[in-house]
Amino acid sequence: MITATRGNTEALALQIQGLDAERVEFFLNGAGGQVSRFPEDDARDASAEKRGFWVAPSYRWRGCADTADCESSIDAIAVLRTVNEADKDAVWDYGGRIVWKTNKQFNVSLEALRRDSGDDAANEKSNGPSELPNTASVRI
């Protein structure tokens, strides 16, 4: 019974994952976290050592006419993140990524990220990766 339930759960998860990959709309992801210190395992002396938060708004468009067999999409993703450490200036990261999924076998993207902090000069990073899954049926 457990094996059948696990199989049904995995099949449902894959179905949801497939539907999620086909969504065409606005998305908003975010998260936050904190690292706390408990000297001598005493909660009365607890202190927050590091806190962080990020938010990533994005939008997905279809890359071809709105048909059932369209596999192409274009994603525009922005990101804003801050990390605060005790006795240090806040670090801010911001940037974006554009992803063109030509089909299920090939993606092309361009991304840029900038980091600003009071301690260091601003750092910038740009990247233009392409993704090609390891599939025997794809030939270039």
Phi and psi in degrees as GROMACS dihedral restraints (atoms count N, CA, C in turn):
[ dihedral_restraints ]
;  ai    aj    ak    al  type     phi  dphi    fc
    3     4     5     6     1   -65.5    20    10
    4     5     6     7     1   -39.9    20    10
    6     7     8     9     1   -64.0    20    10
    7     8     9    10     1   -41.4    20    10
    9    10    11    12     1   -65.7    20    10
   10    11    12    13     1   -42.3    20    10
   12    13    14    15     1   -63.7    20    10
   13    14    15    16     1   -43.1    20    10
   15    16    17    18     1   -62.3    20    10
   16    17    18    19     1   -43.0    20    10
   18    19    20    21     1   -61.9    20    10
   19    20    21    22     1   -43.6    20    10
   21    22    23    24     1   -63.6    20    10
   22    23    24    25     1   -40.4    20    10
   24    25    26    27     1   -64.8    20    10
   25    26    27    28     1   -43.8    20    10
   27    28    29    30     1   -64.1    20    10
   28    29    30    31     1   -40.9    20    10
   30    31    32    33     1   -63.6    20    10
   31    32    33    34     1   -42.1    20    10
   33    34    35    36     1   -65.9    20    10
   34    35    36    37     1   -41.1    20    10
   36    37    38    39     1   -62.0    20    10
   37    38    39    40     1   -41.8    20    10
   39    40    41    42     1   -65.7    20    10
   40    41    42    43     1   -37.0    20    10
   42    43    44    45     1   -64.9    20    10
   43    44    45    46     1   -43.7    20    10
   45    46    47    48     1   -64.7    20    10
   46    47    48    49     1   -41.5    20    10
   48    49    50    51     1   -60.7    20    10
   49    50    51    52     1   -41.5    20    10
   51    52    53    54     1   -64.4    20    10
   52    53    54    55     1   -42.3    20    10
   54    55    56    57     1   -65.1    20    10
   55    56    57    58     1   -39.8    20    10
   57    58    59    60     1   -62.8    20    10
   58    59    60    61     1   -38.0    20    10
   60    61    62    63     1   -67.3    20    10
   61    62    63    64     1   -21.3    20    10
   63    64    65    66     1   -95.8    20    10
   64    65    66    67     1    -3.7    20    10
   66    67    68    69     1   -63.3    20    10
   67    68    69    70     1   137.7    20    10
   69    70    71    72     1  -125.1    20    10
   70    71    72    73     1   101.7    20    10
   72    73    74    75     1   177.4    20    10
   73    74    75    76     1  -172.5    20    10
   75    76    77    78     1   -81.6    20    10
   76    77    78    79     1   138.4    20    10
   78    79    80    81     1  -124.2    20    10
   79    80    81    82     1   149.3    20    10
   81    82    83    84     1  -138.9    20    10
   82    83    84    85     1   114.9    20    10
   84    85    86    87     1  -113.0    20    10
   85    86    87    88     1   146.5    20    10
   87    88    89    90     1  -159.2    20    10
   88    89    90    91     1   160.8    20    10
   90    91    92    93     1  -161.7    20    10
   91    92    93    94     1   163.9    20    10
   93    94    95    96     1  -151.3    20    10
   94    95    96    97     1   162.3    20    10
   96    97    98    99     1  -163.3    20    10
   97    98    99   100     1   166.0    20    10
   99   100   101   102     1  -145.6    20    10
  100   101   102   103     1   141.8    20    10
  102   103   104   105     1  -108.9    20    10
  103   104   105   106     1   123.3    20    10
  105   106   107   108     1  -114.0    20    10
  106   107   108   109     1   153.2    20    10
  108   109   110   111     1  -115.9    20    10
  109   110   111   112     1   134.0    20    10
  111   112   113   114     1  -123.3    20    10
  112   113   114   115     1    86.5    20    10
  114   115   116   117     1   -61.7    20    10
  115   116   117   118     1   135.7    20    10
  117   118   119   120     1    58.8    20    10
  118   119   120   121     1    22.2    20    10
  120   121   122   123     1    56.6    20    10
  121   122   123   124     1    35.1    20    10
  123   124   125   126     1  -112.4    20    10
  124   125   126   127     1   113.7    20    10
  126   127   128   129     1   -65.2    20    10
  127   128   129   130     1   -22.4    20    10
  129   130   131   132     1   -68.1    20    10
  130   131   132   133     1   -22.8    20    10
  132   133   134   135     1  -103.7    20    10
  133   134   135   136     1    18.5    20    10
  135   136   137   138     1   -66.1    20    10
  136   137   138   139     1   145.8    20    10
  138   139   140   141     1  -143.3    20    10
  139   140   141   142     1   145.7    20    10
  141   142   143   144     1   -83.2    20    10
  142   143   144   145     1   117.1    20    10
  144   145   146   147     1   -88.6    20    10
  145   146   147   148     1   -37.5    20    10
  147   148   149   150     1  -151.3    20    10
  148   149   150   151     1   139.2    20    10
  150   151   152   153     1  -132.2    20    10
  151   152   153   154     1   145.2    20    10
  153   154   155   156     1  -146.3    20    10
  154   155   156   157     1   155.6    20    10
  156   157   158   159     1  -151.5    20    10
  157   158   159   160     1   141.3    20    10
  159   160   161   162     1  -138.6    20    10
  160   161   162   163     1   153.5    20    10
  162   163   164   165     1  -138.7    20    10
  163   164   165   166     1   139.9    20    10
  165   166   167   168     1  -137.1    20    10
  166   167   168   169     1    91.1    20    10
  168   169   170   171     1   -76.9    20    10
  169   170   171   172     1   144.2    20    10
  171   172   173   174     1  -150.6    20    10
  172   173   174   175     1   161.5    20    10
  174   175   176   177     1  -140.3    20    10
  175   176   177   178     1   140.9    20    10
  177   178   179   180     1  -119.5    20    10
  178   179   180   181     1   131.4    20    10
  180   181   182   183     1  -114.8    20    10
  181   182   183   184     1   155.2    20    10
  183   184   185   186     1   -73.2    20    10
  184   185   186   187     1   142.6    20    10
  186   187   188   189     1   -91.7    20    10
  187   188   189   190     1     2.1    20    10
  189   190   191   192     1  -149.7    20    10
  190   191   192   193     1  -178.1    20    10
  192   193   194   195     1   -55.8    20    10
  193   194   195   196     1   148.2    20    10
  195   196   197   198     1   -72.0    20    10
  196   197   198   199     1    82.3    20    10
  198   199   200   201     1  -123.8    20    10
  199   200   201   202     1   163.6    20    10
  201   202   203   204     1   -66.7    20    10
  202   203   204   205     1   -28.8    20    10
  204   205   206   207     1   -96.0    20    10
  205   206   207   208     1    12.4    20    10
  207   208   209   210     1   -73.8    20    10
  208   209   210   211     1   121.8    20    10
  210   211   212   213     1  -107.1    20    10
  211   212   213   214     1    -6.9    20    10
  213   214   215   216     1   -89.9    20    10
  214   215   216   217     1   141.0    20    10
  216   217   218   219     1  -149.5    20    10
  217   218   219   220     1   161.1    20    10
  219   220   221   222     1  -126.5    20    10
  220   221   222   223     1   126.3    20    10
  222   223   224   225     1  -113.2    20    10
  223   224   225   226     1   134.5    20    10
  225   226   227   228     1  -116.2    20    10
  226   227   228   229     1   122.4    20    10
  228   229   230   231     1  -128.0    20    10
  229   230   231   232     1   131.5    20    10
  231   232   233   234     1  -114.5    20    10
  232   233   234   235     1   155.3    20    10
  234   235   236   237     1  -142.2    20    10
  235   236   237   238     1   140.3    20    10
  237   238   239   240     1  -136.1    20    10
  238   239   240   241     1   126.1    20    10
  240   241   242   243     1  -138.7    20    10
  241   242   243   244     1   142.5    20    10
  243   244   245   246     1  -131.6    20    10
  244   245   246   247     1   142.1    20    10
  246   247   248   249     1  -129.7    20    10
  247   248   249   250     1   126.4    20    10
  249   250   251   252     1  -116.4    20    10
  250   251   252   253     1   123.7    20    10
  252   253   254   255     1  -110.9    20    10
  253   254   255   256     1   151.0    20    10
  255   256   257   258     1   -58.2    20    10
  256   257   258   259     1   134.1    20    10
  258   259   260   261     1    63.1    20    10
  259   260   261   262     1    23.7    20    10
  261   262   263   264     1  -135.4    20    10
  262   263   264   265     1   158.0    20    10
  264   265   266   267     1   -71.2    20    10
  265   266   267   268     1   151.9    20    10
  267   268   269   270     1   -65.2    20    10
  268   269   270   271     1   145.2    20    10
  270   271   272   273     1  -105.9    20    10
  271   272   273   274     1   129.7    20    10
  273   274   275   276     1  -117.4    20    10
  274   275   276   277     1   130.5    20    10
  276   277   278   279     1  -116.4    20    10
  277   278   279   280     1   135.9    20    10
  279   280   281   282     1  -149.6    20    10
  280   281   282   283     1   150.2    20    10
  282   283   284   285     1   175.4    20    10
  283   284   285   286     1  -160.6    20    10
  285   286   287   288     1  -164.0    20    10
  286   287   288   289     1   170.7    20    10
  288   289   290   291     1  -148.1    20    10
  289   290   291   292     1   139.1    20    10
  291   292   293   294     1  -118.1    20    10
  292   293   294   295     1   127.5    20    10
  294   295   296   297     1  -122.6    20    10
  295   296   297   298     1   125.9    20    10
  297   298   299   300     1  -108.8    20    10
  298   299   300   301     1   111.2    20    10
  300   301   302   303     1   -93.9    20    10
  301   302   303   304     1   100.9    20    10
  303   304   305   306     1   -68.2    20    10
  304   305   306   307     1   -36.9    20    10
  306   307   308   309     1  -164.1    20    10
  307   308   309   310     1  -169.6    20    10
  309   310   311   312     1   -73.5    20    10
  310   311   312   313     1   -11.6    20    10
  312   313   314   315     1  -100.4    20    10
  313   314   315   316     1   -17.8    20    10
  315   316   317   318     1  -146.3    20    10
  316   317   318   319     1   131.7    20    10
  318   319   320   321     1  -128.6    20    10
  319   320   321   322     1   146.5    20    10
  321   322   323   324     1  -128.5    20    10
  322   323   324   325     1   138.2    20    10
  324   325   326   327     1  -144.4    20    10
  325   326   327   328     1   161.2    20    10
  327   328   329   330     1  -134.0    20    10
  328   329   330   331     1   130.9    20    10
  330   331   332   333     1  -139.5    20    10
  331   332   333   334     1   153.7    20    10
  333   334   335   336     1  -144.3    20    10
  334   335   336   337     1   145.0    20    10
  336   337   338   339     1  -142.5    20    10
  337   338   339   340     1   139.7    20    10
  339   340   341   342     1  -127.9    20    10
  340   341   342   343     1   139.5    20    10
  342   343   344   345     1  -121.0    20    10
  343   344   345   346     1   128.2    20    10
  345   346   347   348     1  -120.7    20    10
  346   347   348   349     1   135.1    20    10
  348   349   350   351     1  -148.8    20    10
  349   350   351   352     1   158.5    20    10
  351   352   353   354     1   -73.1    20    10
  352   353   354   355     1   -20.7    20    10
  354   355   356   357     1   -83.2    20    10
  355   356   357   358     1   -36.6    20    10
  357   358   359   360     1  -122.6    20    10
  358   359   360   361     1   165.1    20    10
  360   361   362   363     1   -68.8    20    10
  361   362   363   364     1   158.0    20    10
  363   364   365   366     1   -61.9    20    10
  364   365   366   367     1   140.6    20    10
  366   367   368   369     1  -111.9    20    10
  367   368   369   370     1   140.3    20    10
  369   370   371   372     1  -128.1    20    10
  370   371   372   373     1   146.9    20    10
  372   373   374   375     1  -141.2    20    10
  373   374   375   376     1   133.7    20    10
  375   376   377   378     1  -126.9    20    10
  376   377   378   379     1   150.3    20    10
  378   379   380   381     1  -152.3    20    10
  379   380   381   382     1   146.4    20    10
  381   382   383   384     1  -131.9    20    10
  382   383   384   385     1    68.3    20    10
  384   385   386   387     1   -78.6    20    10
  385   386   387   388     1   156.1    20    10
  387   388   389   390     1  -124.6    20    10
  388   389   390   391     1   151.4    20    10
  390   391   392   393     1  -122.1    20    10
  391   392   393   394     1   129.1    20    10
  393   394   395   396     1  -135.0    20    10
  394   395   396   397     1   109.7    20    10
  396   397   398   399     1   -65.5    20    10
  397   398   399   400     1   155.3    20    10
  399   400   401   402     1   -78.8    20    10
  400   401   402   403     1    86.9    20    10
  402   403   404   405     1  -129.7    20    10
  403   404   405   406     1   129.2    20    10
  405   406   407   408     1   -65.1    20    10
  406   407   408   409     1   -24.3    20    10
  408   409   410   411     1   -83.4    20    10
  409   410   411   412     1    -5.7    20    10
  411   412   413   414     1   -95.3    20    10
  412   413   414   415     1   128.7    20    10
  414   415   416   417     1  -126.5    20    10
  415   416   417   418     1   138.9    20    10
